[in-house]
């Protein structure tokens, strides 16, 4: 059973999209490549979990469009 795409879920996607930015993933280049990769993998797992909850894929462009339309 899938959930509706609520504002709360949209907000969770927005947080993940922000966490996926290169400067956030690497803490402005302070983290090692392996730690950056670990953080990326964790974000993508969380992203896929949200997609499964709503029953469809979501891309980052869509997420940023939600942000712009607020």
Backbone as CSV, one residue per row, in Angstrom:
resi,resn,N_x,N_y,N_z,CA_x,CA_y,CA_z,C_x,C_y,C_z
1,UNK,0.842,-1.181,0.000,0.000,0.000,0.000,0.889,1.247,0.000
2,UNK,0.588,2.183,-0.859,1.403,3.393,-0.948,0.716,4.552,-0.243
3,UNK,1.539,5.504,0.141,1.045,6.697,0.808,0.887,7.824,-0.201
4,UNK,0.135,8.830,0.195,0.024,10.047,-0.603,1.318,10.840,-0.483
5,UNK,1.605,11.627,-1.504,2.772,12.503,-1.478,2.387,13.753,-0.692
6,UNK,2.568,13.680,0.610,2.198,14.777,1.497,3.306,15.833,1.544
7,UNK,2.979,16.966,2.124,3.985,18.012,2.294,5.123,17.521,3.188
8,UNK,4.808,16.696,4.162,5.838,16.144,5.043,6.840,15.298,4.249
9,UNK,6.334,14.458,3.355,7.228,13.626,2.546,8.017,14.495,1.575
10,UNK,7.371,15.501,0.992,8.099,16.433,0.124,9.239,17.089,0.900
11,UNK,8.964,17.488,2.130,10.003,18.114,2.956,11.165,17.148,3.198
12,UNK,10.851,15.877,3.397,11.907,14.886,3.605,12.766,14.739,2.355
13,UNK,12.128,14.757,1.176,12.891,14.723,-0.071,13.768,15.974,-0.189
14,UNK,13.244,17.128,0.192,14.020,18.367,0.107,15.249,18.323,1.007
15,UNK,15.091,17.795,2.201,16.228,17.652,3.112,17.271,16.722,2.499
16,UNK,16.821,15.607,1.939,17.758,14.666,1.319,18.452,15.295,0.115
17,UNK,17.719,16.045,-0.701,18.331,16.696,-1.863,19.417,17.659,-1.413
18,UNK,19.174,18.363,-0.334,20.189,19.271,0.204,21.392,18.493,0.721
19,UNK,21.143,17.393,1.426,22.243,16.566,1.936,23.069,15.969,0.811
20,UNK,22.458,15.776,-0.378,23.154,15.181,-1.511,24.019,16.171,-2.289
21,UNK,23.956,17.452,-1.959,24.803,18.407,-2.674,26.265,18.092,-2.364
22,UNK,27.142,18.258,-3.347,28.551,17.884,-3.150,29.201,18.538,-1.924
23,UNK,28.918,19.816,-1.695,29.552,20.473,-0.544,29.037,19.932,0.779
24,UNK,27.776,19.514,0.827,27.254,18.915,2.055,27.739,17.482,2.235
25,UNK,27.783,16.737,1.155,28.255,15.350,1.259,29.681,15.278,1.779
26,UNK,30.519,16.168,1.302,31.940,16.097,1.652,32.341,17.074,2.754
27,UNK,31.359,17.775,3.335,31.653,18.823,4.336,32.695,19.792,3.776
28,UNK,32.371,20.328,2.580,33.255,21.271,1.884,34.660,20.714,1.663
29,UNK,34.724,19.426,1.355,35.999,18.792,1.033,36.788,18.299,2.226
30,UNK,36.223,18.388,3.410,36.932,17.982,4.627,36.894,16.474,4.869
31,UNK,35.922,15.780,4.297,35.805,14.342,4.536,36.570,13.535,3.500
32,UNK,36.944,12.337,3.886,37.612,11.428,2.946,36.614,10.979,1.884
33,UNK,37.143,10.474,0.785,36.283,9.965,-0.289,35.410,8.825,0.219
34,UNK,35.960,7.952,1.046,35.170,6.819,1.539,34.033,7.289,2.448
35,UNK,34.271,8.294,3.272,33.207,8.821,4.127,32.158,9.545,3.288
36,UNK,32.595,10.272,2.277,31.657,10.944,1.376,30.790,9.915,0.663
37,UNK,31.399,8.838,0.189,30.645,7.768,-0.468,29.664,7.108,0.480
38,UNK,30.056,6.918,1.727,29.164,6.327,2.729,27.950,7.224,2.948
39,UNK,28.191,8.528,3.062,27.093,9.478,3.261,26.159,9.496,2.057
40,UNK,26.731,9.445,0.847,25.935,9.410,-0.376,25.041,8.164,-0.394
41,UNK,25.620,7.016,-0.095,24.864,5.761,-0.095,23.721,5.806,0.917
42,UNK,23.973,6.370,2.077,22.935,6.482,3.100,21.790,7.362,2.616
43,UNK,22.111,8.500,2.017,21.075,9.395,1.489,20.251,8.709,0.413
44,UNK,20.917,7.984,-0.484,20.202,7.308,-1.560,19.308,6.192,-1.018
45,UNK,19.731,5.500,0.043,18.866,4.486,0.669,17.613,5.143,1.232
46,UNK,17.795,6.272,1.912,16.652,6.987,2.471,15.730,7.487,1.356
47,UNK,16.320,7.941,0.245,15.548,8.425,-0.900,14.678,7.295,-1.462
48,UNK,15.297,6.134,-1.671,14.561,4.987,-2.215,13.452,4.539,-1.268
49,UNK,13.679,4.637,0.034,12.650,4.283,1.005,11.439,5.204,0.851
50,UNK,11.695,6.500,0.695,10.586,7.443,0.478,9.865,7.143,-0.826
51,UNK,10.613,6.827,-1.872,9.985,6.495,-3.159,9.082,5.268,-3.019
52,UNK,9.530,4.270,-2.290,8.707,3.080,-2.080,7.437,3.434,-1.314
53,UNK,7.562,4.349,-0.360,6.382,4.756,0.419,5.311,5.373,-0.464
54,UNK,5.719,6.162,-1.477,4.726,6.837,-2.320,4.454,6.080,-3.618
55,UNK,5.219,5.034,-3.878,4.954,4.181,-5.018,5.402,4.724,-6.363
56,UNK,6.382,5.618,-6.359,6.912,6.129,-7.624,8.281,6.741,-7.413
57,UNK,8.992,6.942,-8.525,10.307,7.568,-8.436,10.155,9.088,-8.404
58,UNK,11.136,9.719,-7.815,11.198,11.176,-7.722,12.621,11.570,-8.073
59,UNK,12.781,12.577,-8.938,14.140,13.033,-9.238,14.398,14.373,-8.554
60,UNK,15.657,14.720,-8.461,16.031,15.942,-7.739,15.448,17.193,-8.378
61,UNK,15.337,17.229,-9.709,14.744,18.395,-10.362,13.312,18.625,-9.889
62,UNK,12.574,17.540,-9.732,11.201,17.638,-9.232,11.189,18.206,-7.820
63,UNK,12.111,17.750,-6.994,12.186,18.228,-5.610,12.491,19.723,-5.577
64,UNK,13.441,20.166,-6.390,13.776,21.595,-6.387,12.634,22.432,-6.953
65,UNK,11.833,21.866,-7.839,10.655,22.570,-8.350,9.634,22.778,-7.236
66,UNK,9.474,21.757,-6.373,8.586,21.935,-5.223,9.065,23.088,-4.370
67,UNK,10.362,23.150,-4.154,10.949,24.206,-3.311,10.684,25.581,-3.943
68,UNK,10.883,25.687,-5.248,10.679,26.971,-5.930,9.222,27.408,-5.926
69,UNK,8.303,26.448,-5.896,6.882,26.794,-5.986,6.257,27.137,-4.639
70,UNK,7.015,27.113,-3.593,6.488,27.447,-2.258,6.180,28.926,-2.161
